[in-house]
């Protein structure tokens, strides 16, 4: 089971937990019934699955995130980059910009990220 791959409902469920974490498991059951129409058993099955993947922990009737949403999205991006472009960010960027024009704001943001990275590595 790949940690970085989530189905649509797994992603929506994970997003709900990240929005509320830490959240009581009883409250999570109520939220899932309200938002998704799930029964208690469905919520706990889905929770168990995502806990096994190392995203969340359910201890003492409290569900907490073991990984932030941002860290998870970073892992997804790294896995995609590795699978699709052999881990090469320049190859990804070249492929992306062949079909998509960057706005001035995007270019500025990218330059700022590169400059910040440069500052960290040099100082």
N, C-alpha and C positions, 0 to 999 in steps of 0.2 A: 504494500500500500504506500503510495507516494505522499509524503507530507505536503508537498507544494500544490498538489492537484485536489481541488474541491469541486464537487458537483454544485449545481445551482442552489439547491436547498441547504446543503452544507455551508455554502458561502453566506447565505442569508442568515442562517442560524448563528454562525460564527460572528457575523457583523452585529447581530443582536447582543450577543454576549460581550463583545468588545465595547459596545455602546454603554452597557450597564455594569460591567465588572468592577468590583466584585458584586455578585448578585446571589441572593439566596436561591437554592434549588427550587423551593416552592414557588417563589416569585417567577423564576424562569419558566416553570410549567404553566403558570397563569399567563405570562406574556406570550408563550408559544401557542396556547389555546386561542388567545385573542388575535394574534397576528397571523398564524398559519392554520388555525383550526385543528391543531394536533391534540391527541390524547396524551396523558401523562407518560404512558409507555413509549410513545414515539419520541417524545422529548428526551427521555432517559437513554433510549437506544442511540439517538443522534449524539447526545452528550458523551456517551461512552466511546463512540467511534472517534470523536474529535479529541477526547482525552488520551486515547491510545496513540494518536498521532502526535501527541506532545504539545498541543495548542493550549489546552485548558486542564484544570484540575478541579475535581469535585471532592472537597474534604470538609467534614463537619457541616454538611448541608449548605456549603458556600462554594460557588463556582467562581474561580479566578483564572485570569489569563496567565499562562506561562510564557507567552510570546505576544508582543504587541502586534497590532494590525500592520503597522509600518514594517516591522521586522519580517512578518510573514510575506507581505507584498514584495519586499526586497528579495527574499528567498525565491519567490515565484519568478521574479525578473531574472535573477541569476540562473535559474534552471532553464528558462526560456532561451536566454543568451547562449548558454552552454549547448543546449540541444540544437538550436537553429543556426548558430553562427560560430560554433566551436569556441565559445567563450570570448570572442573578439567584439569588443564594443565598437571599434572603428568600422568593422564589417557591418554590424547592425546599423550604425549611423549612416553609412554609405547607402545601404539598401533602403532605409527609411527616407532619406532626403532625395532619393531618385524619384519618389512618387509623391512626396509631401514637401511643400514649401514651408520653411520656418518663418514665423513672424519675427519682427524686430524684438519684441518682448521675449520670445523664446530664445533668440540668439543671445540677448543680454543675460538671461537667466543661466544659460549654459556657460557663457564666459565667466560669470560670477562663480558658478560651482567649480569650474576648472581653476580659477584664481584662488579660491578658498582651499582647494585640494593642494595646489602648489605651495601655498603659505604653510600648510600643515606639514608637508614633506620636507620643506627647507628649513623650518624653524623649530 
